[in-house]
Amino acid sequence: MAFAHSAGSASGRDSAAEGALRALFAGCITALEERASGAVPVERPALFDLAAFDAVGRARIDGLLGEGEVAGLVERPVEGGALALREAVVPGLWRIAGGGRVHLEVGDIPSAVRAAAAWGNEPPDAERVVRGQPGVMNARALLDEIARHVRRVGDDLSHEPPHEIILTHTPLSAGDNALLARVLGSGGVTLVAGGRTTCKVTLTACAHVWRVEHFNSEDRLILHGLEIGDVPAAVRATAEDCGDSARRLRALIDACRP
C-alpha cells in the first residue's frame, strides 16, 4: 500500500481518500496505545466503520493490515448475520465482515465473540441427563463440575480466572464422550490460532464454556479440554501485544509514505 502525494495534480477525491485512510490508521494506533497503557481496558472494543471506503480503499486497507494468526466465525451473534473474523498482522486489530458490512475493531477479541458466549444456555442438570444413559462413567461428575463453575463465573468475567478441565487426562468412555458432545453442543463460535502448532477454540451451547483443542504440526490432536470463563487466552491479544502492534502499525504506515 502506498499513500499518494497531495500534489496539485492529484484529484480532490484522491486526496480525500488518502486523508480518510490516514485518519483511520491514526485512530487504530491511538486505540491500541490506550489499551497498551491501561487507559482503556483491553477488553473494551473500539470500532472503526469502513462504510465510507469503496472497494479500492478496502483492498488497500486489507493489503496493509495483512492476515495474522487468528481467524474465526461467529455464526449467531446477538444481532445480524454470521460474522467472519480475521486478526490483522498486528495482534489486537481485527477485520470483521458480515451482513454486507465490514469494520475494524481494536481489542483483545472481537466483541461479537463475548456477546455470543453470554447468550449461551445454563448447564443442564447432570443427574437428569445422565439417568438411563448406557456406558456413562465420568460424564456426571464433569457436568456437575461445569455447572458449578458456570454459576461461579456468572456474567462477571473480569475477576475470575478460567477453570480448566483437561479431558486428555480424564478417563472417558465412549458413552461419556457421546453424552458430553450431545449435552454441550455448539454455541456457534469457532476460532483458530495458527503458528507452529494450531489451537482451535469453540464455544459450546453453555454460556462461557469453551472447548480448547491443540494440534501438532501434523494436525494430530495432542491436548484437548474445556475452559469455563472468559474467551480462552490462546486466541486473545494482550495489552503488551497492543503496544507492540501500535509501534509496528505506525512503522508500516510511515514506510508507505512517499
Long-range contacts (C-beta under 8 A, 24 or more apart in sequence): 1-60, 1-61, 1-63, 1-64, 1-256, 2-256, 2-258, 3-253, 3-256, 3-257, 3-258, 4-258, 5-258, 17-53, 17-57, 20-52, 20-53, 20-57, 21-53, 21-57, 21-60, 21-61, 22-253, 24-48, 24-50, 24-61, 24-104, 25-64, 25-249, 25-253, 28-93, 28-104, 28-106, 28-249, 29-246, 29-249, 29-250, 29-253, 31-106, 32-90, 32-92, 32-93, 32-106, 32-242, 32-243, 32-245, 32-246, 32-249, 33-242, 33-243, 33-246, 35-92, 35-106, 35-107, 35-108, 35-239, 35-242, 36-239, 36-240, 36-242, 36-243, 36-246, 37-243, 38-239, 42-92, 42-107, 42-108, 42-237, 42-238, 42-239, 42-242, 43-107, 43-108, 43-109, 43-114, 43-158, 44-107, 45-105, 45-106, 45-107, 45-110, 45-111, 46-105, 46-106, 46-107, 47-103, 47-104, 47-105, 47-111, 48-103, 48-104, 48-105, 48-106, 49-101, 49-103, 50-101, 50-102, 50-103, 50-104, 51-101, 58-102, 61-104, 62-95, 64-252, 64-253, 64-256, 65-89, 65-90, 65-93, 65-95, 65-104, 69-193, 69-194, 69-195, 70-191, 70-192, 70-193, 70-194, 70-235, 71-191, 71-192, 71-194, 72-113, 72-189, 72-190, 72-191, 72-192, 72-201, 72-235, 73-189, 73-190, 74-98, 74-110, 74-112, 74-113, 74-116, 74-188, 74-189, 75-188, 75-189, 75-190, 76-116, 76-187, 76-188, 77-112, 77-115, 77-116, 78-112, 78-115, 78-116, 78-119, 83-110, 83-112, 85-110, 85-112, 85-113, 85-191, 87-237, 88-245, 89-248, 90-244, 90-245, 90-246, 90-248, 90-249, 90-252, 91-237, 91-238, 91-241, 91-242, 91-244, 91-245, 92-237, 92-241, 92-242, 92-245, 93-245, 93-249, 106-242, 107-237, 108-231, 108-236, 108-237, 108-238, 109-231, 109-235, 109-236, 109-237, 113-189, 113-191, 113-203, 113-231, 114-157, 114-230, 114-231, 116-187, 116-188, 116-189, 116-203, 117-187, 117-189, 117-203, 117-207, 117-208, 117-210, 117-231, 118-155, 118-207, 118-208, 119-207, 120-187, 120-203, 120-204, 120-205, 120-206, 120-207, 120-208, 120-209, 121-205, 121-206, 121-207, 122-147, 122-150, 122-206, 122-207, 123-147, 123-150, 123-206, 123-209, 124-183, 129-179, 129-183, 130-179, 133-175, 133-179, 134-175, 135-173, 135-174, 135-175, 135-176, 135-178, 136-173, 136-175, 136-176, 136-179, 137-171, 137-172, 137-173, 137-175, 137-176, 138-170, 138-171, 138-172, 138-173, 138-176, 139-172, 139-175, 139-176, 139-179, 139-180, 139-183, 142-170, 142-176, 142-180, 143-180, 143-183, 146-206, 146-209, 146-226, 146-228, 149-228, 149-229, 150-206, 150-207, 150-208, 150-209, 150-228, 153-208, 153-228, 153-229, 157-208, 157-229, 157-230, 160-229, 160-230, 161-229, 162-227, 162-228, 162-229, 162-230, 162-232, 162-233, 163-227, 163-228, 163-229, 164-225, 164-226, 164-227, 165-225, 165-226, 165-227, 165-228, 166-223, 166-225, 167-224, 167-225, 167-226, 168-222, 168-223, 168-224, 168-225, 184-209, 184-211, 191-231, 191-235, 192-235, 193-234, 193-235, 197-222, 199-234, 199-235, 201-231, 201-232, 201-234, 201-235
